[in-house]
Amino acid sequence: MIWILQSGYGLSYGNYEYRSIQCSNTVSSDKLFTVTVEVANLTDKEHYEVVQLYAQAVDSPYGNAAAKKQLISFEKVLVPAASSAYVELTVALRI
């Protein structure tokens, strides 16, 4: 299971909307996959936003002691005023 969360859980100075979240359907031969998201700035000033990608292990051998969410990737992006920016997060699988 994968989550994309805004930085600071609403503590940012900007007002953002995450759109068009897409995850690659395949994993490359070097065990990489990508997640792409559009970050829309709904304000009249440019702001930085940190897009955070979290994952949850399914059927972890640690059972209930396993972390509920683990940060697996993040990217800081400058989003122009009243515009959007696209962020591509690349994740290496640990199998």
C-alpha positions as CSV (number, residue, x, y, z in Angstrom):
1,M,0.0,0.0,0.0
2,I,1.4,3.5,-0.9
3,W,0.5,6.9,0.3
4,I,1.5,10.4,-0.9
5,L,1.3,13.0,1.8
6,Q,1.8,16.8,1.7
7,S,4.7,18.1,3.8
8,G,3.9,19.2,7.3
9,Y,0.4,17.8,7.2
10,G,-1.1,21.2,6.4
11,L,1.6,23.3,8.0
12,S,2.8,24.7,4.7
13,Y,2.4,28.4,3.9
14,G,0.9,27.5,0.5
15,N,-2.3,25.8,-0.4
16,Y,-1.8,22.8,-2.6
17,E,-3.8,20.1,-4.4
18,Y,-2.3,16.8,-5.5
19,R,-3.6,15.6,-8.8
20,S,-3.0,12.8,-11.3
21,I,-1.2,10.4,-9.1
22,Q,0.3,7.5,-11.2
23,C,2.4,4.6,-10.3
24,S,4.3,2.5,-12.9
25,N,2.7,-0.9,-13.5
26,T,6.1,-2.7,-13.8
27,V,9.3,-2.8,-12.0
28,S,12.5,-2.4,-14.1
29,S,15.2,-5.0,-14.2
30,D,17.2,-2.9,-11.7
31,K,14.2,-3.1,-9.3
32,L,13.1,0.5,-9.7
33,F,9.6,1.9,-10.1
34,T,8.2,5.4,-10.3
35,V,5.4,7.4,-8.9
36,T,4.3,10.7,-10.6
37,V,2.1,13.4,-9.2
38,E,0.9,16.8,-10.2
39,V,1.2,19.4,-7.5
40,A,-1.1,22.4,-8.0
41,N,-0.4,25.7,-6.2
42,L,-3.8,27.3,-5.4
43,T,-2.2,30.6,-4.2
44,D,-1.0,33.8,-5.9
45,K,2.6,33.3,-4.7
46,E,5.2,30.7,-5.6
47,H,6.0,28.2,-2.8
48,Y,8.2,25.2,-2.1
49,E,6.4,21.9,-1.4
50,V,7.9,18.6,-0.2
51,V,6.1,15.6,-1.7
52,Q,6.5,12.6,0.5
53,L,5.9,9.0,-0.5
54,Y,5.1,6.4,2.2
55,A,4.6,2.6,1.9
56,Q,3.3,-0.1,4.2
57,A,4.6,-3.6,4.3
58,V,2.0,-6.3,3.7
59,D,2.4,-9.5,5.6
60,S,5.5,-8.3,7.4
61,P,7.3,-11.0,9.4
62,Y,7.3,-8.4,12.3
63,G,3.5,-8.6,12.5
64,N,1.9,-5.8,14.6
65,A,5.4,-4.5,15.5
66,A,6.0,-3.4,11.9
67,A,5.9,0.3,11.1
68,K,2.4,1.4,9.9
69,K,4.0,3.7,7.3
70,Q,7.6,4.1,6.1
71,L,8.9,7.1,4.2
72,I,10.4,5.7,1.0
73,S,11.0,8.8,-1.2
74,F,10.6,12.5,-1.1
75,E,11.2,15.5,-3.4
76,K,11.2,19.3,-2.8
77,V,9.7,21.3,-5.7
78,L,9.1,25.0,-6.3
79,V,5.6,25.4,-7.6
80,P,4.9,28.7,-9.4
81,A,1.9,30.9,-8.3
82,A,-1.5,29.6,-9.6
83,S,0.3,26.9,-11.5
84,S,1.3,23.2,-11.3
85,A,4.5,21.3,-11.1
86,Y,5.1,17.6,-11.8
87,V,7.1,15.4,-9.5
88,E,8.5,12.0,-10.3
89,L,9.6,9.9,-7.4
90,T,11.8,6.8,-8.2
91,V,11.9,4.0,-5.6
92,A,14.3,1.1,-5.4
93,L,12.7,-2.1,-4.2
94,R,14.4,-4.0,-1.4
95,I,13.6,-7.6,-2.2
